[in-house]
Structures are given as structure tokens and as C-alpha cells.
Amino acid sequence: MASKIEFVEFMADQLREAGTITYKKMFGEYGLYCNGKIFAVICDDQFYIKITETGQKLCPHLPEAPPYKGAKNYFLVEDVENREMLTKLVAATYAELPEPRPKKRKKE
């Protein structure tokens, strides 16, 4: 089941204090980006954020689950109403993730 754009927009609004939040449709689901760096996915209208050491210290209670078959585990965040906790978790996760690789230019 594909995620609803309304849920994706709600999550982007919830996370807006963590940085510039954008999203991109990927195979019927969505990838979420903070300042151009992918940090989470939304699958089946559920919010999954990449697991980092800082995230584990900040939210040790979060369950881990794969967002889709064959994926590695992410944190499954079920309390999507807690904007303060979400902002802290996203900021901490963003800071720990590597910068995206520069895109290769197409040869002419």
C-alpha cells in the first residue's frame, strides 16, 4: 500500500524546525531529506528514521524494523505528534550521517 501524500506533508511540517525538509517519491513511497541529506523514509504511512548512535542514546525506546521487505532496520517512530522529540531526533540523526556524494556529470 502506497503512502498518502497528506501524511508525508504532515511529517514534513512536523519536522520543519530541524532544517529544510523535502521529500521525493520513491517506488510508491517517500524518502525524506533534511538540508539535502536523506535521513528517513515513509512507507505504508509510517515514519522510519535511519539508526545512528546518537539517535539510540536520545531515544532508546524506539523499536527497530525494516520499512520494506529486504531493507535494513530503521527506527519506527510511532509518536509522530511529539514535534519536540522529532526535531531533536532528526537534528541528531542529520548531524551523524555522512554528506551525500556529489552527482557525476553526464558526459556529452
C-alpha positions as a Python dict, from the first residue, in 0.01 Angstrom:
ca = {
    (1, 'M'): (0, 0, 0),
    (2, 'A'): (147, 335, -101),
    (3, 'S'): (171, 619, 148),
    (4, 'K'): (-68, 911, 127),
    (5, 'I'): (78, 1249, 32),
    (6, 'E'): (-120, 1407, 318),
    (7, 'F'): (79, 1204, 572),
    (8, 'V'): (407, 1292, 401),
    (9, 'E'): (319, 1664, 406),
    (10, 'F'): (216, 1637, 773),
    (11, 'M'): (552, 1480, 861),
    (12, 'A'): (744, 1744, 664),
    (13, 'D'): (556, 2010, 862),
    (14, 'Q'): (624, 1833, 1193),
    (15, 'L'): (998, 1826, 1117),
    (16, 'R'): (1035, 2179, 976),
    (17, 'E'): (1230, 2311, 1278),
    (18, 'A'): (1511, 2058, 1217),
    (19, 'G'): (1611, 2215, 884),
    (20, 'T'): (1491, 2236, 525),
    (21, 'I'): (1274, 1926, 490),
    (22, 'T'): (1195, 1795, 142),
    (23, 'Y'): (1064, 1464, 13),
    (24, 'K'): (1085, 1259, -302),
    (25, 'K'): (857, 983, -424),
    (26, 'M'): (1041, 652, -447),
    (27, 'F'): (870, 335, -570),
    (28, 'G'): (530, 443, -436),
    (29, 'E'): (675, 550, -101),
    (30, 'Y'): (876, 858, 4),
    (31, 'G'): (1230, 947, 103),
    (32, 'L'): (1270, 1243, 341),
    (33, 'Y'): (1565, 1482, 320),
    (34, 'C'): (1698, 1737, 566),
    (35, 'N'): (1913, 2005, 402),
    (36, 'G'): (1961, 1773, 103),
    (37, 'K'): (2063, 1465, 304),
    (38, 'I'): (1829, 1163, 314),
    (39, 'F'): (1755, 1065, 674),
    (40, 'A'): (1420, 884, 674),
    (41, 'V'): (1154, 709, 469),
    (42, 'I'): (779, 691, 487),
    (43, 'C'): (634, 352, 397),
    (44, 'D'): (271, 250, 443),
    (45, 'D'): (209, 582, 620),
    (46, 'Q'): (468, 501, 887),
    (47, 'F'): (775, 712, 967),
    (48, 'Y'): (1112, 533, 967),
    (49, 'I'): (1434, 717, 1051),
    (50, 'K'): (1789, 591, 999),
    (51, 'I'): (1953, 440, 1306),
    (52, 'T'): (2252, 630, 1447),
    (53, 'E'): (2442, 604, 1776),
    (54, 'T'): (2319, 947, 1883),
    (55, 'G'): (1963, 852, 1793),
    (56, 'Q'): (1988, 537, 2004),
    (57, 'K'): (2109, 739, 2304),
    (58, 'L'): (1840, 1002, 2253),
    (59, 'C'): (1551, 757, 2202),
    (60, 'P'): (1649, 411, 2333),
    (61, 'H'): (1283, 307, 2349),
    (62, 'L'): (1221, 325, 1973),
    (63, 'P'): (1153, -10, 1807),
    (64, 'E'): (1361, -113, 1506),
    (65, 'A'): (1200, -255, 1192),
    (66, 'P'): (1264, -269, 818),
    (67, 'P'): (1043, -21, 627),
    (68, 'Y'): (1001, -272, 341),
    (69, 'K'): (1097, -630, 262),
    (70, 'G'): (1472, -671, 224),
    (71, 'A'): (1562, -336, 385),
    (72, 'K'): (1789, -291, 682),
    (73, 'N'): (1631, -184, 1010),
    (74, 'Y'): (1535, 176, 1079),
    (75, 'F'): (1378, 326, 1389),
    (76, 'L'): (1000, 308, 1362),
    (77, 'V'): (866, 630, 1513),
    (78, 'E'): (503, 587, 1609),
    (79, 'D'): (461, 906, 1816),
    (80, 'V'): (456, 1145, 1522),
    (81, 'E'): (268, 1411, 1721),
    (82, 'N'): (565, 1489, 1951),
    (83, 'R'): (726, 1766, 1744),
    (84, 'E'): (994, 1848, 2003),
    (85, 'M'): (1121, 1488, 2021),
    (86, 'L'): (1106, 1451, 1643),
    (87, 'T'): (1305, 1771, 1589),
    (88, 'K'): (1578, 1659, 1831),
    (89, 'L'): (1595, 1312, 1677),
    (90, 'V'): (1613, 1444, 1319),
    (91, 'A'): (1878, 1704, 1407),
    (92, 'A'): (2091, 1441, 1585),
    (93, 'T'): (2050, 1190, 1302),
    (94, 'Y'): (2130, 1451, 1037),
    (95, 'A'): (2448, 1555, 1217),
    (96, 'E'): (2575, 1197, 1229),
    (97, 'L'): (2501, 1096, 870),
    (98, 'P'): (2767, 1144, 603),
    (99, 'E'): (2732, 1413, 339),
    (100, 'P'): (2579, 1289, 13),
    (101, 'R'): (2823, 1211, -265),
    (102, 'P'): (2839, 1470, -542),
    (103, 'K'): (2645, 1369, -850),
    (104, 'K'): (2853, 1274, -1150),
    (105, 'R'): (2815, 1498, -1451),
    (106, 'K'): (2684, 1336, -1766),
    (107, 'K'): (2932, 1305, -2048),
    (108, 'E'): (2836, 1484, -2364),
}
